[in-house]
Amino acid sequence: MTSPPATPPPDSQGEQRFEQIYELCEWPEDYRPGGFHPINLGDTFRDGKYKVIRKLGEGSFSTACRPKYVALKVTEAESSTACTELTILDHLSKVAHKDPNSRHTMQLLDSFRHKGPNGIHQCLVFEPMGGSAASLVEELPENNPKMYGIPQRYPKRMAKIILLHALRGLSFLHQNSIVHGDFQPGNLLFSINSIDEVEQQHLEQDEAHTAVPLLRLDGKTDRWAPTKLYVRQSLHHHAQLGLDLCVKISDFGAAFRTGSPPPKPVTPRALRAPELILKQDFDSGIDIWSFGCLMYEFLTGEVLFAVMMIGRTQQDRDDADDDHLIQMHNIIRPLSSLIMGAWPRASTWFDSEGKPVQQDGGDETEEENGSGIYVYDTLEQRFAKRKHPDIDDEEAAVICQLIREILVYDPAERPSAAELLKHPWFSE
């Protein structure tokens, strides 16, 4: 008889228990006390009401219940955001009937708490959706087979609807004093055609091709983790992509009430507003900034600000932040005096008049000016090179002007979602 495995530490990032896996699954070391709940296909929740039949995403599973299918989100046991997320979802459910734009945000159907080996987990129940705007683009016929150098993007018609529906969802949130905080393509989900009449066997996980054995390095059975991980299988084949296309904002784990921001925002690096980069006060303006970035991304298939962080040191973070601000300076407009004053390393790159400072080894090239600072194309130049063929020059000018009106450095001067919905481009 072998001794039981030691209890994993609260933070398992630095201590590996499991053999390495190469499939796209969640980080297995997060199965520990206070972390993920171990879930296997066939597991049941809420006294048998919900039965797990498919993995839709990290922490999100499709479950069969009577009389319909639902999506179940199981949060980490010690999640500091789970209670806030539930409170916000409850608040939105109570006011949803007052605003038709609420149909573009995910609505909570049920919630409960579940006790497992790693603690007590908040569980949230939603309608099942057909994949995210980040992943479904890869499944479109026009993007297959994949061609080198050809960006994967949505047709203009679809891109415009995605943006319009996302903006309606933001308008509903902001008018009810909720900031999403993690507004990105991965949190924009497509509605699906009804699957209530689909036989369960046709919706169950393809276990033979998606199950990944989870094995401990010491050969022991782990009491805190499942025996297998599963590659996510979205319901993209059931997504509504025709005239009935409907997109909804999901995942309120980073959401907060206006005026009560969290100490550590989670907005994706490339979608951060200047106030996030500079660690200033922030509010609903961060969602609007992210939306402006996504307008460019959905209409071109490429990110507006290509921000890369090579390592994890503070210097690496500072370098990435500096490059991000320099890109804004070149692509959108010169940085304001307020931005320069709040940027600790501004004098490294610009003088008091906003002109680039000569850097060591700054020989002039086609990509750099004489200072050694990389020079990026302006918004209009970038958009002209990358826009969808269905967008003519006149429309491109309208789009770029609209993006410029959104990406204003002072958050107080950015338009609201409700104001943006009145723009002619969204009503054409």
N, C-alpha and C positions, 0 to 999 in steps of 0.2 A: 504493500500500500504506500503510495507516494504522498508526500506532504502537500497540503493545498498551496496554491500560489499566493504570494504576498499581495496585500491590498495595493493597487496602483496608487501613486501619489496624486494629490489634487490636480497638479499640472503635469501631464504626462508628455509634454512636448519634448523634453530633453531626455527621456528615458524610454527606449523602444522595447515593447513587449512582444510584438508580432513580427512574423516574417514579412518582408516587403511585398507589396502588391503593386501591379503595374496598370491595372484597370482603373477607369475613372469612377472612383468611389469616395466616400467620406474618409476622413483621417481616422484610422482604427484606434489610435491611442486615446481618442476622445471618449471611448467607451470605458468609463471609470466612475467612481462615486462622484456625484455632482455633474456628470456629463451626459452623454447620449443614453437613451434607453435602448437596450438590445431588442431588435424586432426581427422576427422570422416570418416568412409567408405562412399564413394560416393562423397567426396569433389573433386573439380577440381582445376587444376593449369594451369598457362600460357594460360589464356583466353579459358579454356575448352579443351586444347590439351591433358592434362593428367587427368585421373580419377582414384581415389584411390579405389582399390578393395581388397587389402590384406596387412597385416603388416608383413614384413620380419624380422625386427629387430628394435632396438631402433633408431628412427629417419630415418628408411628405410622402404619404402612402395613399393608394387608392383602396378603399374598403367597400365591401359589399354589405348592405344592410337592407332591411325591408322597409319601404318598397323600392329603394333606389340606391345608386352608387354615390359615394361622397369621397372627398379628399380629406385626409386626416393629417394634421401637422402636430408632431410631438416635440416639444421644446426640451432643451437641456434642463436637468434637474435644478441646477443652481443658476439658471438664467436670470440675470438682473432685469431683463427687459420683458419677460413673459407676462408679469402682472400688468405692466404698463400697456403692453400690446392688447391684452384682453380688455382692459379698461377703455382703451381707445376704440376697439372694435364694438364694444357694447354701446359706447356713446354714438358712434356712427350709425349703428343699427336703429337707434331711437329717432334719428333725424333724417334717415334715408328717404322716407316717404314724402318729405317736403321738397326734394330736389331731384328732378329726373336725371341729373348728371351723376347721381349716386350709382346708377347702373354700371358705371365705368370704374367702380371699386369693388373689391371682393367683400361680400357680406357674410358675417358669421352666422352659421346655422345651429351650432351647438358647441358647448365647451364643458370640459370636466377635467378632473385630476386623476392621474394614474400612478400607482405606487409600483416601483420596480426595484431591482437590485442596486441601482445607482441613485435612488432617491425618489422624490415625488415630482412628476412631470405634468406641466400644464398641456392639455390637448385641445386643439382647435379644429373644428369641422367646417369645411367649405364645400361649395359645389366643385366637381372635377372640371379641370380646364385642359385645353389642348396644346400645351407647350408655351414657351416664352418667345418673345420677339427676338431674343438673343440666339435661340436654337432653331426655331422653325425656318428661318431664312435659309438654312443649309438644306432643308428638305424640298424647297421649291423646285419644280421641273426646270425653270430657266437658269437655275444655278447648278444643274447637274448635266453632264459630268463637270467636275470642278476644273477650271482652266487656270493655269499659272498666270498671274498678273491681272486677272479679271476679278474685281471685287465682288463679293457676295452681297447683294443688296435686294431690297424689295422693289417690285414695280412701283412706279410713282403713285399709282392709285392706292395701293396698299399702304405705302409709306405715309401718305397724307392722312389716310383714315386712322392709322396707328397713332400718329401725332395728335390728330383731332380728339380721339377718344381719350388719350392720355391727358390732354389738356383739360378736357371736361372733368376727368377724375380729379385732377389737381384742383380745379375750381371748387368742386364739392368739398374736398378736404380743407382747403384754405379758408373757405367761407364758414367752415365749422371749427376753425381755430386748430386744425391739425396739420402738422408738417410731416411729410413722409420720411425724409431724411436719407433714403436710399433709392432715389429715383433713377432707375437704370433699365436697359433692355431686358435683363433677366427677371425683372419684377413687373413686366407688362405681359399679361397672359391672354391667350386667345380663347374665346368661348368655344364650346363644342356643340355639335348636333346632339340631340338627345340620345343617350346610351342606355336609358332605363329598360328598353326592350331587348338590348343585346344580351345574348347568353353569356353567363359568367366565364365560361371556358374561353371565350374569345377576347376577354379582357384580362385574363390572368397573366402574370409575369412569365416570360419565356425563360424559365429557370435554367434550362439546359445550356443556353448561350449567355446568360447574364449573371449566374451565381459564381462567386469567388470565395473559395474556402479561406477561412481566417484561422491561421495557425500560430500558436505561441512559440517563441524561440526556445523555451525550455521544455516544450512538448506537453505541458500540462493543460488541463481544461480550464478555460477562463470563465469565471462565474459572472463577470461584468459585461461580457461582449457576446454577440450572436456567433453562431458557428459558421455563418456565411455572411458576406456582404453581397449586395446586388447592384449591378449597373442600372442606373435610372432608365426607365422606359416611359417617356411622356405619351400622351394620347394625341400626338400631332396628326395621326391619320383621321381623327374624328373632328379636327378643328374646322370651324366655319371660316372659309376663305373667300367666299363669293360675295354677293351683295349684302348678305346678312352678317358679314364680318363684324365682330364686336371684341374690343380689347378692354381689359380691366386691370387696374393697378392692384398688385398683391404685396404680401409680406410687410406687415406693419411692425416688425421687430425693432426697427430703428426710429419709428415714428414718435413724435412728442407734441405736446400742446404748445401753441404759440406762447412765447415768453418763458418757456421752461425747457430749454435745450439740454441734452445730455452732456456730460463732461467730455465724452469722447465720440465724435461723429464717425460714421462708417461710410460716408459717401465714397464711391469708387474714385481712385486717385485722379484719373483723367477728367472726371466730371465735377471736381471740386471748384467752388467759387473762390475768389480771392480771399474772402474773409475766413474761409476754412484753412487755406494755405498759411495765412498769417496768424492763425489762432486768435481771431477776433470774435466778438459776439456775432451770433448768427441766428436766423429765423427762417421764415418761409421763402426768403429770397434764394436760399440754396437750391430749392426745388426748381425755381424758375431758371436759375443759371444752368442746372443740369438739363432742363428741357431745351434750352437754346443750343447746348452742345449736341443733344440728340437730334435736333432738327437737321443739323449738318450730317450727322452720322447716318440717319435713316435715308437721306436723299442722295448720299454718295457711296455708302458702304464702307467708309473709313472714319476713324475717330478724328475729331477736330484737333485735340491736343494729344500728341503721342508722347506720353510721359512714362519714362522707364526708370526703375530703381534697380541698380545692379546688385547691391548688397543690402544688408540690414542695419548697418551702423548709422549713427546720427549724421555722420558726414555724407553717407549715401542719401539719406533723407533730405538733407539740406541741398545737395546737388540737384536732386530731382525737383525740389520745390523751386529752386532758382531757375532751372530750365523751363519749368511750367510758366513762371511769371514772364520770362523772356519771350516765350512763345506768344503769350497774350499780348505783349508789347508789340510784336511784329505782325501778328495775324489780325488782331482786333483793332487796337489803337494804342498809342503811347500810354504807359502807366501814369496814373494821376499822381499828384504830389502827395496825396494821402496814402496811396499805396507805397510810394517810395519811402515815405517817412516811417511806415510801419514795417518795412522789409529790412531786417537786421543786416543783410549783406548787400544792400542796394549799391553802396559805394564801391563794391568790388567790380560791379558791372557797368555802372553809369555814373557820370559826373553830376554836379549840381544842376546842370542845364539839361539833363536827360540824355546826354550823348554817350555812346559806348566808350568805356575805358579800355585803353590798350592792355591786352593780356600778354603774359609771357608766351613767346612762340606764336604770336598772332599773325602769321603770314597770311596775306589776303588770298582767298581762293574763290571759286564760283559760289561756294556755299557760305563763306564767311566774309565779313567786311574786314577792314584793316585792323580792327580791334581784337579779332580772334573770337568774337561772338558769332555763333551760327545765325544766319539770316533766313527767316522763314518767309514763304510767300504770304501775301495778304489773303484775307478771307475770300475776296472775289477771285483772285488768281487760283487759289486752291479749288474753289467750287467749280470754276470753269473747266478745270482739268479733269474733275472727278464726277461731275453731275450726271444724272441719268439722261440718256439721249432724248427722252420725252420732255425734258425741261429746256425751253428755248431761252435765248439770251435775255429777253424781256422779263420772263418769269424768274430767271436766275437773279436778276438785279433786285426784284421784289423780295425774294427769299433772303438774299444776303443782307439787304437793308433791315429786314425783320429780325434776323439773327443779331445784327449789330444793336438794334433797339433792346433786345433781351439781355445781351451780354454787356451790361453796364457795370462798371466797377463798384459804384455806390449802390448797395442793395436797396436803399430807400428810393432810388430812381428807376428801378426795374419795374416793368409793367406787371400787373397782377394777371393771374390765369384768366379771370373773368374779362379783363380788358383785352387780352390776346385773342380770346374767342370772338371778339368783334372785328378782328382784322379781316379785310376782304379776302386774303389768300385762303383762310379757313372756311369761307362761305361760298367760294366759287365751285 
